[in-house]
């Protein structure tokens, strides 16, 4: 589901009008209409204002809403130090050399590490803006 659809669904579920959002966020009704229709991409600042006005954490706009507590469904994954250790373990195996680190790494380890960093960066940005509430 797109961010625009999530914003609209949450607003309608809470019976909040565009006029109410305008007064709470300072974003014009016209801008909110364009955001909800997907014609305007909201900035992180706008999403932070909307999250505060709709009384939801900012990560809700990026993940599907799961359950009554509105938290994303996260699967347990190895931590970055665990991934680094796994990567180093494969690179120091007998007969390997620097040029073969990627080839010798367990299948998908590097890609999982990159995905993990991307997810952690998104959550870091979301928590950063949440700290200003």
C-alpha positions in Angstrom: 0.0 0.0 0.0 1.3 3.5 -0.8 1.9 6.2 1.7 -0.9 8.3 0.3 -3.4 5.5 0.7 -2.2 4.9 4.3 -2.6 8.5 5.2 -6.1 8.7 3.8 -7.2 5.4 5.4 -6.0 6.5 8.9 -7.6 9.9 8.5 -10.9 8.3 7.5 -10.8 5.7 10.2 -10.4 8.4 12.8 -13.1 10.6 11.3 -10.8 13.5 10.8 -11.6 16.0 8.1 -9.2 17.8 5.9 -10.1 21.0 7.6 -9.1 19.4 11.0 -5.8 18.3 9.5 -5.2 21.8 8.1 -5.7 23.4 11.6 -3.5 20.7 13.3 -0.6 20.5 10.8 -0.6 23.9 9.1 -0.7 22.0 5.7 -3.4 23.4 3.4 -6.5 21.4 2.5 -5.4 21.6 -1.2 -2.0 20.2 -0.4 -3.5 17.4 1.7 -5.8 16.5 -1.2 -2.8 16.2 -3.5 -0.9 14.1 -1.0 -3.8 11.7 -0.4 -4.3 11.3 -4.1 -0.6 10.6 -4.7 0.0 13.7 -6.8 2.3 15.2 -4.2 5.1 13.4 -2.3 5.2 14.5 1.4 8.5 15.4 2.9 9.6 13.8 6.2 8.6 17.0 8.0 5.1 16.8 6.5 4.9 13.1 7.6 6.0 14.0 11.1 3.3 16.7 11.3 0.7 14.3 10.0 1.8 11.5 12.4 1.4 13.9 15.3 -2.0 15.2 14.1 -3.3 11.7 13.4 -1.7 10.4 16.7 0.3 7.6 15.0 4.0 7.0 14.9 5.7 8.0 11.7 6.7 4.4 10.8 3.1 3.6 10.2 3.3 5.5 6.9 6.0 3.2 5.6 4.8 -0.2 6.8 1.5 -2.0 6.7 -0.5 -1.6 9.9 -0.6 -4.9 11.8 -2.8 -5.5 14.8 -4.4 -3.0 17.2 -1.1 -1.6 18.5 -0.1 -0.3 15.0 3.4 -1.8 15.0 5.1 -3.2 11.9 5.7 -6.9 11.7 9.4 -7.3 11.9 11.1 -10.6 11.5 14.2 -11.4 13.6 17.3 -10.9 11.7 21.0 -11.1 12.5 22.5 -7.9 13.9 25.1 -6.0 12.0 28.0 -7.4 14.2 26.7 -10.9 13.6 26.6 -10.3 9.8 30.1 -8.8 9.9 31.4 -11.8 11.9 29.8 -14.2 9.4 31.3 -12.3 6.6 34.7 -12.2 8.2 34.5 -15.9 9.0 33.9 -16.8 5.3 36.7 -14.4 4.2 39.3 -16.0 6.5 38.6 -19.6 5.6 41.7 -21.5 4.4 42.5 -20.9 0.7 40.5 -17.8 0.4 41.9 -14.4 -0.5 40.6 -10.8 -0.6 39.4 -11.1 -4.2 37.1 -14.0 -3.4 35.4 -12.6 -0.3 32.2 -12.0 -2.1 32.2 -15.4 -3.8 33.1 -17.3 -0.6 30.5 -15.5 1.5 27.4 -17.6 2.5 24.8 -17.2 -0.2 22.8 -14.0 0.2 24.7 -12.7 3.3 25.8 -9.5 1.6 22.3 -8.8 0.3 20.7 -9.5 3.7 23.2 -7.1 5.2 22.4 -4.3 2.8 18.6 -4.8 3.3 19.2 -4.8 7.1 21.1 -1.5 6.9 18.3 0.0 4.8 15.6 -1.0 7.3 17.7 0.2 10.2 18.3 3.6 8.5 14.5 4.0 7.9 13.8 3.3 11.5 16.6 5.6 12.7 15.1 8.5 10.6 11.6 7.7 12.0 12.8 7.6 15.6 14.8 10.8 15.1 11.7 12.7 14.0 9.6 11.0 16.7 12.1 12.4 19.4 10.9 15.9 18.5 7.3 15.3 19.6 
